[in-house]
Every structure is written in C-alpha cells, then in structure tokens.
Amino acid sequence: MAEAPAARGASFVLHHHTSGAAEAPPLERLRTSAFAERTVIHHSDQGDSVRAEPPTELLVPEADTAVHVCGPDGFMTRVVTEATAAGRPPGQLHTERLAPAAPPAAGDEVATEPTVRIASTGIGHPVPADRTIADVLTAQGVEVELSCEQGIRGACPTPVLDGEPDHRDEVRTPDERAAGDRITICCSRARTPELLLGL
Ligand code: FES
C-alpha cells in the first residue's frame, strides 16, 4: 500500500500500528524501506494506540488529503470514528480489510445495531453500526479491559450471559467461538438483537 505512492513520489505518512514490538519481521522491512523516514511505528502494549493518541494527520482534515486504513475490523472502526469526528468527509476515508469478513452461517441473522445490556445494572446500550461495543461502553463510563483494540491480543473477552456473539476477532479458537460465552468487545458484534454481558 505504501510502496506504490512512494514510487510515484506522492506525499504521505505511514502509521503502522502493532499490538507489540514482538512483530519484528514486517517492522524490519518498514525500517529499511525507501519511506522509512515517513513511517511512524506504534505499539499498543506500550500505550501507543489510536485510542490513546490518534495520529495528528488523522485529525487535521485538509481538502487534498485522504486516509487509507487497512487492518482488523475493530482497528479500522476506531480510525474511521476518530477521522469522522475530526471532520473528515466519507470521501476522504478508504478502508481495506485484511481478509473477507466471515459470512453469517446459513440461516443466521446479524444484528446491525444490537443492544448490549449490562447484567449488574440492567441498562442497555445500543451499538451503532459505526462504533464498537467497547467504544459504546467506555463512552457510558462502563469499565472494560482493552489492549490492542484490533481483535488480535485477546485482552477484552467479556462474559456473555445471553444472546449470540458475531465473532470478528482473530484470537478465539473455533471451540471458544462455538461456546459463545465470551465476546471480544473491541471488534465483535451480535447475531441477536441483544447481548447480555456479565459486567
Ligand atoms: S482489545 Fe485486544 S482483542 Fe480486544
């Protein structure tokens, strides 16, 4: 994604977000690339995440610029949310999935705007299509544990007491998914209109 604009002399900054410094091989390629000086590497396990500190370029919309984001669903949702809140119009936002979204199983419905209900309070929180469950809960002051916010480290699995998760992370095993008793709230959604969370 970066090599093509670099080859034609385009002006850009590449922000590469990882869950941790252990992801050495791809980082080494970036550090030795022709655009190494225009590459900024962020590690979530060091507190350097899009949520903690969005890149400045993301938050300063200019007429002749655009944002291209590639990654897991939760990560892309966070980037698009931050950029939209900063005033970037949809036409400046381009997303590319790492892999096709898993299609719903035959006969399954996917709730586009599910409600997550907190068991300890009984309060339900609607989750708009452009926000994650984690986003909604933290905005409502519900304490949740987060790390990568990309569905790749497994820091946020949250107990599900009722309802069926639509798993979109990359860390849960098939057996864990089938059990349906926990959900990675940074990226997953729901197949049922409501999820009751053990929070
Ligand atoms: S915060 Fe990393 S998997 Fe959800």
Residues whose N, C-alpha, C, O or C-beta is under 5 A from the ligand:
A	BS01	FES	L146 S147 C148 E149 Q150 G151 I152 R153 G154 A155 C156 T184 C186
